[in-house]
């Protein structure tokens, strides 16, 4: 369902927006909708990824060592 919104734009911005929409063969409304959808998709994707990453950092990772380190660095890098 579409809803109408009133925007207040500077005259110069509106003129440029009209030209851009005409060049793309679309309406100002469609151009703004696509742009806003793109912003929202990027933000929500970023937000989800950020929350997952922060939760993983908070939980930490298990190296299954039980807290023991029974090797030396040089042993790990032997050739």
N, CA, C and O atoms as a Tripos MOL2 file, in Angstrom:
@<TRIPOS>MOLECULE
protein
  316   315    79     0     0
PROTEIN
NO_CHARGES

@<TRIPOS>ATOM
      1 N           0.8400   -1.1800    0.0000 N.3       1 UNK1
      2 CA          0.0000    0.0000    0.0000 C.3       1 UNK1
      3 C           0.8860    1.2440    0.0000 C.2       1 UNK1
      4 O           1.7670    1.3840    0.8490 O.2       1 UNK1
      5 N           0.6610    2.1140   -0.9190 N.am      2 UNK2
      6 CA          1.4340    3.3520   -1.0080 C.3       2 UNK2
      7 C           0.7830    4.4480   -0.1850 C.2       2 UNK2
      8 O          -0.4410    4.5340   -0.0850 O.2       2 UNK2
      9 N           1.6220    5.2770    0.3980 N.am      3 UNK3
     10 CA          1.1560    6.4340    1.1660 C.3       3 UNK3
     11 C           1.8060    7.6740    0.5780 C.2       3 UNK3
     12 O           2.9530    7.6270    0.1350 O.2       3 UNK3
     13 N           1.0930    8.7590    0.5720 N.am      4 UNK4
     14 CA          1.6410   10.0210    0.0810 C.3       4 UNK4
     15 C           2.4210   10.7140    1.1830 C.2       4 UNK4
     16 O           2.0450   10.6700    2.3540 O.2       4 UNK4
     17 N           3.5150   11.3560    0.7880 N.am      5 UNK5
     18 CA          4.3740   12.0900    1.7090 C.3       5 UNK5
     19 C           4.6790   13.4420    1.0720 C.2       5 UNK5
     20 O           4.8890   13.5350   -0.1370 O.2       5 UNK5
     21 N           4.7010   14.4680    1.8790 N.am      6 UNK6
     22 CA          5.0590   15.7970    1.3850 C.3       6 UNK6
     23 C           6.5010   16.0830    1.7550 C.2       6 UNK6
     24 O           6.8870   15.9730    2.9180 O.2       6 UNK6
     25 N           7.2910   16.4480    0.7640 N.am      7 UNK7
     26 CA          8.6920   16.7840    0.9890 C.3       7 UNK7
     27 C           8.9140   18.2580    0.6990 C.2       7 UNK7
     28 O           8.2680   18.8420   -0.1710 O.2       7 UNK7
     29 N           9.8150   18.8320    1.4270 N.am      8 UNK8
     30 CA         10.2270   20.2040    1.1670 C.3       8 UNK8
     31 C          11.6660   20.1530    0.6600 C.2       8 UNK8
     32 O          12.5920   19.8370    1.4080 O.2       8 UNK8
     33 N          11.8360   20.4690   -0.6260 N.am      9 UNK9
     34 CA         13.1570   20.4090   -1.2490 C.3       9 UNK9
     35 C          13.5280   21.7780   -1.7990 C.2       9 UNK9
     36 O          12.6610   22.5290   -2.2460 O.2       9 UNK9
     37 N          14.8020   22.1000   -1.7670 N.am     10 UNK10
     38 CA         15.2390   23.3410   -2.4160 C.3      10 UNK10
     39 C          14.9110   23.2790   -3.9120 C.2      10 UNK10
     40 O          14.9500   22.2090   -4.5200 O.2      10 UNK10
     41 N          14.5920   24.4270   -4.4890 N.am     11 UNK11
     42 CA         14.2050   24.4870   -5.9110 C.3      11 UNK11
     43 C          15.2590   23.8680   -6.8130 C.2      11 UNK11
     44 O          14.9320   23.1250   -7.7380 O.2      11 UNK11
     45 N          16.5070   24.1700   -6.5480 N.am     12 UNK12
     46 CA         17.5970   23.6460   -7.3850 C.3      12 UNK12
     47 C          17.6410   22.1150   -7.3180 C.2      12 UNK12
     48 O          17.8240   21.4470   -8.3360 O.2      12 UNK12
     49 N          17.4720   21.5750   -6.1200 N.am     13 UNK13
     50 CA         17.4710   20.1170   -5.9480 C.3      13 UNK13
     51 C          16.3110   19.4920   -6.7030 C.2      13 UNK13
     52 O          16.4770   18.4650   -7.3600 O.2      13 UNK13
     53 N          15.1400   20.1020   -6.6130 N.am     14 UNK14
     54 CA         13.9650   19.5730   -7.3010 C.3      14 UNK14
     55 C          14.1690   19.5970   -8.8160 C.2      14 UNK14
     56 O          13.8130   18.6400   -9.5040 O.2      14 UNK14
     57 N          14.7390   20.6810   -9.3370 N.am     15 UNK15
     58 CA         15.0040   20.7530  -10.7840 C.3      15 UNK15
     59 C          15.9560   19.6450  -11.2190 C.2      15 UNK15
     60 O          15.7300   18.9740  -12.2260 O.2      15 UNK15
     61 N          17.0150   19.4650  -10.4500 N.am     16 UNK16
     62 CA         17.9960   18.4310  -10.7960 C.3      16 UNK16
     63 C          17.3710   17.0390  -10.6980 C.2      16 UNK16
     64 O          17.6640   16.1600  -11.5090 O.2      16 UNK16
     65 N          16.5230   16.8520   -9.7150 N.am     17 UNK17
     66 CA         15.8450   15.5670   -9.5310 C.3      17 UNK17
     67 C          14.9100   15.2740  -10.7010 C.2      17 UNK17
     68 O          14.8390   14.1400  -11.1770 O.2      17 UNK17
     69 N          14.1980   16.2960  -11.1610 N.am     18 UNK18
     70 CA         13.3100   16.1250  -12.3170 C.3      18 UNK18
     71 C          14.1030   15.7240  -13.5580 C.2      18 UNK18
     72 O          13.6900   14.8420  -14.3110 O.2      18 UNK18
     73 N          15.2370   16.3740  -13.7610 N.am     19 UNK19
     74 CA         16.0830   16.0610  -14.9210 C.3      19 UNK19
     75 C          16.5960   14.6270  -14.8240 C.2      19 UNK19
     76 O          16.5570   13.8820  -15.8030 O.2      19 UNK19
     77 N          17.0730   14.2470  -13.6480 N.am     20 UNK20
     78 CA         17.5950   12.8900  -13.4610 C.3      20 UNK20
     79 C          16.5110   11.8440  -13.7090 C.2      20 UNK20
     80 O          16.7540   10.8440  -14.3830 O.2      20 UNK20
     81 N          15.3260   12.0720  -13.1710 N.am     21 UNK21
     82 CA         14.2210   11.1290  -13.3710 C.3      21 UNK21
     83 C          13.8790   11.0260  -14.8560 C.2      21 UNK21
     84 O          13.6490    9.9290  -15.3650 O.2      21 UNK21
     85 N          13.8460   12.1530  -15.5440 N.am     22 UNK22
     86 CA         13.5380   12.1450  -16.9790 C.3      22 UNK22
     87 C          14.6130   11.3940  -17.7600 C.2      22 UNK22
     88 O          14.3040   10.6260  -18.6720 O.2      22 UNK22
     89 N          15.8720   11.6190  -17.4000 N.am     23 UNK23
     90 CA         16.9670   10.9200  -18.0870 C.3      23 UNK23
     91 C          16.8670    9.4120  -17.9030 C.2      23 UNK23
     92 O          17.2220    8.6450  -18.7980 O.2      23 UNK23
     93 N          16.3890    8.9950  -16.7530 N.am     24 UNK24
     94 CA         16.2600    7.5580  -16.4700 C.3      24 UNK24
     95 C          14.9170    6.9970  -16.9130 C.2      24 UNK24
     96 O          14.6740    5.7950  -16.8030 O.2      24 UNK24
     97 N          14.0530    7.8570  -17.4070 N.am     25 UNK25
     98 CA         12.7510    7.4110  -17.8840 C.3      25 UNK25
     99 C          11.8480    6.9310  -16.7650 C.2      25 UNK25
    100 O          11.1100    5.9600  -16.9320 O.2      25 UNK25
    101 N          11.9010    7.5990  -15.6340 N.am     26 UNK26
    102 CA         11.0950    7.2000  -14.4890 C.3      26 UNK26
    103 C          10.5200    8.4440  -13.8220 C.2      26 UNK26
    104 O          10.7810    9.5650  -14.2570 O.2      26 UNK26
    105 N           9.7580    8.2480  -12.7910 N.am     27 UNK27
    106 CA          9.1800    9.3730  -12.0580 C.3      27 UNK27
    107 C          10.0540    9.7220  -10.8560 C.2      27 UNK27
    108 O          10.8840    8.9250  -10.4200 O.2      27 UNK27
    109 N           9.8530   10.9110  -10.3380 N.am     28 UNK28
    110 CA         10.5660   11.3140   -9.1250 C.3      28 UNK28
    111 C          10.2010   10.3650   -7.9900 C.2      28 UNK28
    112 O          11.0650    9.9520   -7.2160 O.2      28 UNK28
    113 N           8.9360   10.0260   -7.8940 N.am     29 UNK29
    114 CA          8.4780    9.1300   -6.8340 C.3      29 UNK29
    115 C           9.1850    7.7790   -6.9110 C.2      29 UNK29
    116 O           9.6460    7.2550   -5.8970 O.2      29 UNK29
    117 N           9.2680    7.2210   -8.1080 N.am     30 UNK30
    118 CA          9.9180    5.9190   -8.2930 C.3      30 UNK30
    119 C          11.4150    6.0100   -8.0020 C.2      30 UNK30
    120 O          11.9890    5.1140   -7.3820 O.2      30 UNK30
    121 N          12.0400    7.0890   -8.4480 N.am     31 UNK31
    122 CA         13.4600    7.2970   -8.2090 C.3      31 UNK31
    123 C          13.7460    7.3750   -6.7080 C.2      31 UNK31
    124 O          14.6860    6.7500   -6.2170 O.2      31 UNK31
    125 N          12.9350    8.1390   -5.9880 N.am     32 UNK32
    126 CA         13.1200    8.2590   -4.5390 C.3      32 UNK32
    127 C          12.8370    6.9360   -3.8290 C.2      32 UNK32
    128 O          13.5450    6.5710   -2.8910 O.2      32 UNK32
    129 N          11.8130    6.2250   -4.2690 N.am     33 UNK33
    130 CA         11.4820    4.9340   -3.6580 C.3      33 UNK33
    131 C          12.6350    3.9520   -3.8110 C.2      33 UNK33
    132 O          13.0160    3.2870   -2.8480 O.2      33 UNK33
    133 N          13.1930    3.8560   -5.0170 N.am     34 UNK34
    134 CA         14.3150    2.9410   -5.2510 C.3      34 UNK34
    135 C          15.5290    3.3220   -4.4070 C.2      34 UNK34
    136 O          16.1980    2.4590   -3.8400 O.2      34 UNK34
    137 N          15.8030    4.6210   -4.3330 N.am     35 UNK35
    138 CA         16.9520    5.0900   -3.5570 C.3      35 UNK35
    139 C          16.7590    4.8190   -2.0710 C.2      35 UNK35
    140 O          17.6820    4.3570   -1.4000 O.2      35 UNK35
    141 N          15.5760    5.0990   -1.5570 N.am     36 UNK36
    142 CA         15.3060    4.8630   -0.1350 C.3      36 UNK36
    143 C          15.3140    3.3700    0.1910 C.2      36 UNK36
    144 O          15.8120    2.9710    1.2440 O.2      36 UNK36
    145 N          14.7680    2.5450   -0.7000 N.am     37 UNK37
    146 CA         14.8150    1.0920   -0.4880 C.3      37 UNK37
    147 C          16.2540    0.5980   -0.4250 C.2      37 UNK37
    148 O          16.5940   -0.2420    0.4080 O.2      37 UNK37
    149 N          17.0900    1.1200   -1.3040 N.am     38 UNK38
    150 CA         18.5000    0.7320   -1.3170 C.3      38 UNK38
    151 C          19.1770    1.1070    0.0060 C.2      38 UNK38
    152 O          19.9330    0.3130    0.5650 O.2      38 UNK38
    153 N          18.9060    2.2980    0.4960 N.am     39 UNK39
    154 CA         19.4800    2.7400    1.7740 C.3      39 UNK39
    155 C          18.9980    1.8420    2.9080 C.2      39 UNK39
    156 O          19.7960    1.4110    3.7410 O.2      39 UNK39
    157 N          17.7140    1.5610    2.9450 N.am     40 UNK40
    158 CA         17.1580    0.7280    4.0170 C.3      40 UNK40
    159 C          17.7040   -0.6920    3.9740 C.2      40 UNK40
    160 O          18.0190   -1.2640    5.0180 O.2      40 UNK40
    161 N          17.8210   -1.2640    2.7880 N.am     41 UNK41
    162 CA         18.3680   -2.6160    2.6710 C.3      41 UNK41
    163 C          19.8150   -2.6680    3.1330 C.2      41 UNK41
    164 O          20.2240   -3.6120    3.8090 O.2      41 UNK41
    165 N          20.5790   -1.6630    2.7720 N.am     42 UNK42
    166 CA         21.9830   -1.6110    3.1730 C.3      42 UNK42
    167 C          22.0950   -1.4550    4.6900 C.2      42 UNK42
    168 O          22.9170   -2.1150    5.3260 O.2      42 UNK42
    169 N          21.2840   -0.5970    5.2560 N.am     43 UNK43
    170 CA         21.3430   -0.3440    6.6990 C.3      43 UNK43
    171 C          20.8810   -1.5560    7.5010 C.2      43 UNK43
    172 O          21.5160   -1.9180    8.4910 O.2      43 UNK43
    173 N          19.7980   -2.1800    7.0910 N.am     44 UNK44
    174 CA         19.3080   -3.3180    7.8610 C.3      44 UNK44
    175 C          20.2510   -4.5030    7.7230 C.2      44 UNK44
    176 O          20.4530   -5.2400    8.6880 O.2      44 UNK44
    177 N          20.8300   -4.7020    6.5500 N.am     45 UNK45
    178 CA         21.8130   -5.7720    6.3820 C.3      45 UNK45
    179 C          23.0350   -5.5220    7.2370 C.2      45 UNK45
    180 O          23.5580   -6.4340    7.8770 O.2      45 UNK45
    181 N          23.4850   -4.2840    7.2440 N.am     46 UNK46
    182 CA         24.6370   -3.9140    8.0640 C.3      46 UNK46
    183 C          24.3090   -4.0900    9.5420 C.2      46 UNK46
    184 O          25.1150   -4.6280   10.3000 O.2      46 UNK46
    185 N          23.1390   -3.6420    9.9470 N.am     47 UNK47
    186 CA         22.7500   -3.7420   11.3540 C.3      47 UNK47
    187 C          22.7120   -5.1820   11.8410 C.2      47 UNK47
    188 O          23.1820   -5.4920   12.9350 O.2      47 UNK47
    189 N          22.1470   -6.0570   11.0170 N.am     48 UNK48
    190 CA         22.0870   -7.4780   11.3800 C.3      48 UNK48
    191 C          23.4770   -8.0780   11.4920 C.2      48 UNK48
    192 O          23.7830   -8.7860   12.4520 O.2      48 UNK48
    193 N          24.3140   -7.7920   10.5100 N.am     49 UNK49
    194 CA         25.6800   -8.3280   10.5210 C.3      49 UNK49
    195 C          26.4570   -7.7990   11.7200 C.2      49 UNK49
    196 O          27.2250   -8.5360   12.3390 O.2      49 UNK49
    197 N          26.2630   -6.5390   12.0460 N.am     50 UNK50
    198 CA         26.9590   -5.9330   13.1900 C.3      50 UNK50
    199 C          26.5360   -6.6070   14.4900 C.2      50 UNK50
    200 O          27.3780   -6.9390   15.3240 O.2      50 UNK50
    201 N          25.2320   -6.8070   14.6620 N.am     51 UNK51
    202 CA         24.7380   -7.4640   15.8860 C.3      51 UNK51
    203 C          25.2730   -8.8910   16.0070 C.2      51 UNK51
    204 O          25.6630   -9.3190   17.0940 O.2      51 UNK51
    205 N          25.2910   -9.6300   14.8880 N.am     52 UNK52
    206 CA         25.8260  -10.9950   14.9140 C.3      52 UNK52
    207 C          27.3000  -10.9920   15.2880 C.2      52 UNK52
    208 O          27.7470  -11.8090   16.0930 O.2      52 UNK52
    209 N          28.0410  -10.0800   14.7050 N.am     53 UNK53
    210 CA         29.4800  -10.0090   14.9820 C.3      53 UNK53
    211 C          29.7490   -9.6440   16.4300 C.2      53 UNK53
    212 O          30.6200  -10.2380   17.0660 O.2      53 UNK53
    213 N          29.0180   -8.6810   16.9570 N.am     54 UNK54
    214 CA         29.2140   -8.2840   18.3530 C.3      54 UNK54
    215 C          28.8390   -9.4150   19.3080 C.2      54 UNK54
    216 O          29.5030   -9.6140   20.3250 O.2      54 UNK54
    217 N          27.7820  -10.1510   18.9870 N.am     55 UNK55
    218 CA         27.3900  -11.2840   19.8280 C.3      55 UNK55
    219 C          28.4670  -12.3620   19.8010 C.2      55 UNK55
    220 O          28.7740  -12.9550   20.8360 O.2      55 UNK55
    221 N          29.0410  -12.6220   18.6320 N.am     56 UNK56
    222 CA         30.1080  -13.6240   18.5280 C.3      56 UNK56
    223 C          31.3320  -13.1860   19.3150 C.2      56 UNK56
    224 O          31.9640  -14.0090   19.9780 O.2      56 UNK56
    225 N          31.6750  -11.9120   19.2540 N.am     57 UNK57
    226 CA         32.8100  -11.4110   20.0300 C.3      57 UNK57
    227 C          32.5490  -11.5400   21.5240 C.2      57 UNK57
    228 O          33.4430  -11.8930   22.2920 O.2      57 UNK57
    229 N          31.3280  -11.2550   21.9230 N.am     58 UNK58
    230 CA         30.9600  -11.3440   23.3390 C.3      58 UNK58
    231 C          31.0660  -12.7900   23.8330 C.2      58 UNK58
    232 O          31.5510  -13.0480   24.9350 O.2      58 UNK58
    233 N          30.6070  -13.7210   23.0070 N.am     59 UNK59
    234 CA         30.6290  -15.1370   23.3740 C.3      59 UNK59
    235 C          32.0460  -15.6890   23.3400 C.2      59 UNK59
    236 O          32.4130  -16.5130   24.1770 O.2      59 UNK59
    237 N          32.8280  -15.2480   22.3960 N.am     60 UNK60
    238 CA         34.1930  -15.7560   22.2560 C.3      60 UNK60
    239 C          34.2190  -17.0360   21.4380 C.2      60 UNK60
    240 O          33.1740  -17.5860   21.0890 O.2      60 UNK60
    241 N          35.4200  -17.5030   21.1390 N.am     61 UNK61
    242 CA         35.5840  -18.7140   20.3430 C.3      61 UNK61
    243 C          36.3440  -19.7470   21.1560 C.2      61 UNK61
    244 O          37.2320  -19.4190   21.9420 O.2      61 UNK61
    245 N          35.9760  -20.9880   20.9500 N.am     62 UNK62
    246 CA         36.6510  -22.0810   21.6330 C.3      62 UNK62
    247 C          37.7120  -22.6680   20.7140 C.2      62 UNK62
    248 O          37.4380  -22.9970   19.5600 O.2      62 UNK62
    249 N          38.9170  -22.7950   21.2340 N.am     63 UNK63
    250 CA         39.9840  -23.4550   20.4890 C.3      63 UNK63
    251 C          40.1560  -24.8960   20.9540 C.2      63 UNK63
    252 O          41.0900  -25.5850   20.5440 O.2      63 UNK63
    253 N          39.2410  -25.3440   21.8190 N.am     64 UNK64
    254 CA         39.2350  -26.7120   22.3540 C.3      64 UNK64
    255 C          40.5540  -27.0830   23.0220 C.2      64 UNK64
    256 O          41.0110  -28.2210   22.9140 O.2      64 UNK64
    257 N          41.1570  -26.1370   23.7010 N.am     65 UNK65
    258 CA         42.4080  -26.4240   24.4080 C.3      65 UNK65
    259 C          42.1710  -26.6190   25.8990 C.2      65 UNK65
    260 O          43.0730  -27.0290   26.6300 O.2      65 UNK65
    261 N          40.9610  -26.3250   26.3450 N.am     66 UNK66
    262 CA         40.6790  -26.4200   27.7720 C.3      66 UNK66
    263 C          41.5060  -25.4220   28.5710 C.2      66 UNK66
    264 O          41.7030  -25.5950   29.7740 O.2      66 UNK66
    265 N          41.9800  -24.3980   27.9190 N.am     67 UNK67
    266 CA         42.7820  -23.3860   28.5940 C.3      67 UNK67
    267 C          44.2600  -23.7280   28.6750 C.2      67 UNK67
    268 O          45.0450  -22.9580   29.2270 O.2      67 UNK67
    269 N          44.6510  -24.8840   28.1270 N.am     68 UNK68
    270 CA         46.0540  -25.3010   28.1750 C.3      68 UNK68
    271 C          46.7440  -24.9730   26.8610 C.2      68 UNK68
    272 O          46.1800  -25.1570   25.7830 O.2      68 UNK68
    273 N          47.9340  -24.4990   26.9660 N.am     69 UNK69
    274 CA         48.7750  -24.2890   25.7870 C.3      69 UNK69
    275 C          50.0240  -25.1190   26.0320 C.2      69 UNK69
    276 O          50.9200  -24.7100   26.7700 O.2      69 UNK69
    277 N          50.0760  -26.3000   25.4020 N.am     70 UNK70
    278 CA         51.2010  -27.1980   25.6420 C.3      70 UNK70
    279 C          52.0760  -27.3510   24.3970 C.2      70 UNK70
    280 O          52.6080  -28.4290   24.1280 O.2      70 UNK70
    281 N          52.2130  -26.2910   23.6630 N.am     71 UNK71
    282 CA         53.1140  -26.2650   22.5280 C.3      71 UNK71
    283 C          53.8470  -24.9290   22.5290 C.2      71 UNK71
    284 O          53.4280  -23.9570   23.1580 O.2      71 UNK71
    285 N          54.9390  -24.9220   21.8120 N.am     72 UNK72
    286 CA         55.7090  -23.6860   21.6930 C.3      72 UNK72
    287 C          55.5210  -23.1310   20.2890 C.2      72 UNK72
    288 O          55.2310  -23.8610   19.3420 O.2      72 UNK72
    289 N          55.6880  -21.8550   20.1860 N.am     73 UNK73
    290 CA         55.4960  -21.1800   18.9060 C.3      73 UNK73
    291 C          56.4050  -21.7640   17.8320 C.2      73 UNK73
    292 O          55.9650  -22.0030   16.7070 O.2      73 UNK73
    293 N          57.6610  -21.9940   18.1700 N.am     74 UNK74
    294 CA         58.5920  -22.5180   17.1680 C.3      74 UNK74
    295 C          58.1810  -23.9140   16.7030 C.2      74 UNK74
    296 O          58.4540  -24.2790   15.5600 O.2      74 UNK74
    297 N          57.5330  -24.7020   17.5620 N.am     75 UNK75
    298 CA         57.0480  -26.0240   17.1550 C.3      75 UNK75
    299 C          55.9360  -25.8960   16.1070 C.2      75 UNK75
    300 O          55.8400  -26.7100   15.1880 O.2      75 UNK75
    301 N          55.1190  -24.8870   16.2550 N.am     76 UNK76
    302 CA         54.0270  -24.6880   15.3020 C.3      76 UNK76
    303 C          54.5390  -24.2750   13.9300 C.2      76 UNK76
    304 O          53.8890  -24.5230   12.9150 O.2      76 UNK76
    305 N          55.7050  -23.6470   13.9080 N.am     77 UNK77
    306 CA         56.2250  -23.1070   12.6550 C.3      77 UNK77
    307 C          57.4110  -23.9030   12.1130 C.2      77 UNK77
    308 O          58.1510  -23.4080   11.2630 O.2      77 UNK77
    309 N          57.5980  -25.1380   12.5990 N.am     78 UNK78
    310 CA         58.6750  -25.9760   12.0720 C.3      78 UNK78
    311 C          58.4090  -26.2820   10.6150 C.2      78 UNK78
    312 O          57.2640  -26.4270   10.1860 O.2      78 UNK78
    313 N          59.4930  -26.3760    9.8660 N.am     79 UNK79
    314 CA         59.3430  -26.6810    8.4300 C.3      79 UNK79
    315 C          59.9020  -28.0240    8.1150 C.2      79 UNK79
    316 O          59.8660  -28.4530    6.9610 O.2      79 UNK79
@<TRIPOS>BOND
     1     1     2 1
     2     2     3 1
     3     3     4 2
     4     3     5 am
     5     5     6 1
     6     6     7 1
     7     7     8 2
     8     7     9 am
     9     9    10 1
    10    10    11 1
    11    11    12 2
    12    11    13 am
    13    13    14 1
    14    14    15 1
    15    15    16 2
    16    15    17 am
    17    17    18 1
    18    18    19 1
    19    19    20 2
    20    19    21 am
    21    21    22 1
    22    22    23 1
    23    23    24 2
    24    23    25 am
    25    25    26 1
    26    26    27 1
    27    27    28 2
    28    27    29 am
    29    29    30 1
    30    30    31 1
    31    31    32 2
    32    31    33 am
    33    33    34 1
    34    34    35 1
    35    35    36 2
    36    35    37 am
    37    37    38 1
    38    38    39 1
    39    39    40 2
    40    39    41 am
    41    41    42 1
    42    42    43 1
    43    43    44 2
    44    43    45 am
    45    45    46 1
    46    46    47 1
    47    47    48 2
    48    47    49 am
    49    49    50 1
    50    50    51 1
    51    51    52 2
    52    51    53 am
    53    53    54 1
    54    54    55 1
    55    55    56 2
    56    55    57 am
    57    57    58 1
    58    58    59 1
    59    59    60 2
    60    59    61 am
    61    61    62 1
    62    62    63 1
    63    63    64 2
    64    63    65 am
    65    65    66 1
    66    66    67 1
    67    67    68 2
    68    67    69 am
    69    69    70 1
    70    70    71 1
    71    71    72 2
    72    71    73 am
    73    73    74 1
    74    74    75 1
    75    75    76 2
    76    75    77 am
    77    77    78 1
    78    78    79 1
    79    79    80 2
    80    79    81 am
    81    81    82 1
    82    82    83 1
    83    83    84 2
    84    83    85 am
    85    85    86 1
    86    86    87 1
    87    87    88 2
    88    87    89 am
    89    89    90 1
    90    90    91 1
    91    91    92 2
    92    91    93 am
    93    93    94 1
    94    94    95 1
    95    95    96 2
    96    95    97 am
    97    97    98 1
    98    98    99 1
    99    99   100 2
   100    99   101 am
   101   101   102 1
   102   102   103 1
   103   103   104 2
   104   103   105 am
   105   105   106 1
   106   106   107 1
   107   107   108 2
   108   107   109 am
   109   109   110 1
   110   110   111 1
   111   111   112 2
   112   111   113 am
   113   113   114 1
   114   114   115 1
   115   115   116 2
   116   115   117 am
   117   117   118 1
   118   118   119 1
   119   119   120 2
   120   119   121 am
   121   121   122 1
   122   122   123 1
   123   123   124 2
   124   123   125 am
   125   125   126 1
   126   126   127 1
   127   127   128 2
   128   127   129 am
   129   129   130 1
   130   130   131 1
   131   131   132 2
   132   131   133 am
   133   133   134 1
   134   134   135 1
   135   135   136 2
   136   135   137 am
   137   137   138 1
   138   138   139 1
   139   139   140 2
   140   139   141 am
   141   141   142 1
   142   142   143 1
   143   143   144 2
   144   143   145 am
   145   145   146 1
   146   146   147 1
   147   147   148 2
   148   147   149 am
   149   149   150 1
   150   150   151 1
   151   151   152 2
   152   151   153 am
   153   153   154 1
   154   154   155 1
   155   155   156 2
   156   155   157 am
   157   157   158 1
   158   158   159 1
   159   159   160 2
   160   159   161 am
   161   161   162 1
   162   162   163 1
   163   163   164 2
   164   163   165 am
   165   165   166 1
   166   166   167 1
   167   167   168 2
   168   167   169 am
   169   169   170 1
   170   170   171 1
   171   171   172 2
   172   171   173 am
   173   173   174 1
   174   174   175 1
   175   175   176 2
   176   175   177 am
   177   177   178 1
   178   178   179 1
   179   179   180 2
   180   179   181 am
   181   181   182 1
   182   182   183 1
   183   183   184 2
   184   183   185 am
   185   185   186 1
   186   186   187 1
   187   187   188 2
   188   187   189 am
   189   189   190 1
   190   190   191 1
   191   191   192 2
   192   191   193 am
   193   193   194 1
   194   194   195 1
   195   195   196 2
   196   195   197 am
   197   197   198 1
   198   198   199 1
   199   199   200 2
   200   199   201 am
   201   201   202 1
   202   202   203 1
   203   203   204 2
   204   203   205 am
   205   205   206 1
   206   206   207 1
   207   207   208 2
   208   207   209 am
   209   209   210 1
   210   210   211 1
   211   211   212 2
   212   211   213 am
   213   213   214 1
   214   214   215 1
   215   215   216 2
   216   215   217 am
   217   217   218 1
   218   218   219 1
   219   219   220 2
   220   219   221 am
   221   221   222 1
   222   222   223 1
   223   223   224 2
   224   223   225 am
   225   225   226 1
   226   226   227 1
   227   227   228 2
   228   227   229 am
   229   229   230 1
   230   230   231 1
   231   231   232 2
   232   231   233 am
   233   233   234 1
   234   234   235 1
   235   235   236 2
   236   235   237 am
   237   237   238 1
   238   238   239 1
   239   239   240 2
   240   239   241 am
   241   241   242 1
   242   242   243 1
   243   243   244 2
   244   243   245 am
   245   245   246 1
   246   246   247 1
   247   247   248 2
   248   247   249 am
   249   249   250 1
   250   250   251 1
   251   251   252 2
   252   251   253 am
   253   253   254 1
   254   254   255 1
   255   255   256 2
   256   255   257 am
   257   257   258 1
   258   258   259 1
   259   259   260 2
   260   259   261 am
   261   261   262 1
   262   262   263 1
   263   263   264 2
   264   263   265 am
   265   265   266 1
   266   266   267 1
   267   267   268 2
   268   267   269 am
   269   269   270 1
   270   270   271 1
   271   271   272 2
   272   271   273 am
   273   273   274 1
   274   274   275 1
   275   275   276 2
   276   275   277 am
   277   277   278 1
   278   278   279 1
   279   279   280 2
   280   279   281 am
   281   281   282 1
   282   282   283 1
   283   283   284 2
   284   283   285 am
   285   285   286 1
   286   286   287 1
   287   287   288 2
   288   287   289 am
   289   289   290 1
   290   290   291 1
   291   291   292 2
   292   291   293 am
   293   293   294 1
   294   294   295 1
   295   295   296 2
   296   295   297 am
   297   297   298 1
   298   298   299 1
   299   299   300 2
   300   299   301 am
   301   301   302 1
   302   302   303 1
   303   303   304 2
   304   303   305 am
   305   305   306 1
   306   306   307 1
   307   307   308 2
   308   307   309 am
   309   309   310 1
   310   310   311 1
   311   311   312 2
   312   311   313 am
   313   313   314 1
   314   314   315 1
   315   315   316 2
@<TRIPOS>SUBSTRUCTURE
     1 UNK1         2 RESIDUE 1 A UNK
     2 UNK2         6 RESIDUE 1 A UNK
     3 UNK3        10 RESIDUE 1 A UNK
     4 UNK4        14 RESIDUE 1 A UNK
     5 UNK5        18 RESIDUE 1 A UNK
     6 UNK6        22 RESIDUE 1 A UNK
     7 UNK7        26 RESIDUE 1 A UNK
     8 UNK8        30 RESIDUE 1 A UNK
     9 UNK9        34 RESIDUE 1 A UNK
    10 UNK10       38 RESIDUE 1 A UNK
    11 UNK11       42 RESIDUE 1 A UNK
    12 UNK12       46 RESIDUE 1 A UNK
    13 UNK13       50 RESIDUE 1 A UNK
    14 UNK14       54 RESIDUE 1 A UNK
    15 UNK15       58 RESIDUE 1 A UNK
    16 UNK16       62 RESIDUE 1 A UNK
    17 UNK17       66 RESIDUE 1 A UNK
    18 UNK18       70 RESIDUE 1 A UNK
    19 UNK19       74 RESIDUE 1 A UNK
    20 UNK20       78 RESIDUE 1 A UNK
    21 UNK21       82 RESIDUE 1 A UNK
    22 UNK22       86 RESIDUE 1 A UNK
    23 UNK23       90 RESIDUE 1 A UNK
    24 UNK24       94 RESIDUE 1 A UNK
    25 UNK25       98 RESIDUE 1 A UNK
    26 UNK26      102 RESIDUE 1 A UNK
    27 UNK27      106 RESIDUE 1 A UNK
    28 UNK28      110 RESIDUE 1 A UNK
    29 UNK29      114 RESIDUE 1 A UNK
    30 UNK30      118 RESIDUE 1 A UNK
    31 UNK31      122 RESIDUE 1 A UNK
    32 UNK32      126 RESIDUE 1 A UNK
    33 UNK33      130 RESIDUE 1 A UNK
    34 UNK34      134 RESIDUE 1 A UNK
    35 UNK35      138 RESIDUE 1 A UNK
    36 UNK36      142 RESIDUE 1 A UNK
    37 UNK37      146 RESIDUE 1 A UNK
    38 UNK38      150 RESIDUE 1 A UNK
    39 UNK39      154 RESIDUE 1 A UNK
    40 UNK40      158 RESIDUE 1 A UNK
    41 UNK41      162 RESIDUE 1 A UNK
    42 UNK42      166 RESIDUE 1 A UNK
    43 UNK43      170 RESIDUE 1 A UNK
    44 UNK44      174 RESIDUE 1 A UNK
    45 UNK45      178 RESIDUE 1 A UNK
    46 UNK46      182 RESIDUE 1 A UNK
    47 UNK47      186 RESIDUE 1 A UNK
    48 UNK48      190 RESIDUE 1 A UNK
    49 UNK49      194 RESIDUE 1 A UNK
    50 UNK50      198 RESIDUE 1 A UNK
    51 UNK51      202 RESIDUE 1 A UNK
    52 UNK52      206 RESIDUE 1 A UNK
    53 UNK53      210 RESIDUE 1 A UNK
    54 UNK54      214 RESIDUE 1 A UNK
    55 UNK55      218 RESIDUE 1 A UNK
    56 UNK56      222 RESIDUE 1 A UNK
    57 UNK57      226 RESIDUE 1 A UNK
    58 UNK58      230 RESIDUE 1 A UNK
    59 UNK59      234 RESIDUE 1 A UNK
    60 UNK60      238 RESIDUE 1 A UNK
    61 UNK61      242 RESIDUE 1 A UNK
    62 UNK62      246 RESIDUE 1 A UNK
    63 UNK63      250 RESIDUE 1 A UNK
    64 UNK64      254 RESIDUE 1 A UNK
    65 UNK65      258 RESIDUE 1 A UNK
    66 UNK66      262 RESIDUE 1 A UNK
    67 UNK67      266 RESIDUE 1 A UNK
    68 UNK68      270 RESIDUE 1 A UNK
    69 UNK69      274 RESIDUE 1 A UNK
    70 UNK70      278 RESIDUE 1 A UNK
    71 UNK71      282 RESIDUE 1 A UNK
    72 UNK72      286 RESIDUE 1 A UNK
    73 UNK73      290 RESIDUE 1 A UNK
    74 UNK74      294 RESIDUE 1 A UNK
    75 UNK75      298 RESIDUE 1 A UNK
    76 UNK76      302 RESIDUE 1 A UNK
    77 UNK77      306 RESIDUE 1 A UNK
    78 UNK78      310 RESIDUE 1 A UNK
    79 UNK79      314 RESIDUE 1 A UNK
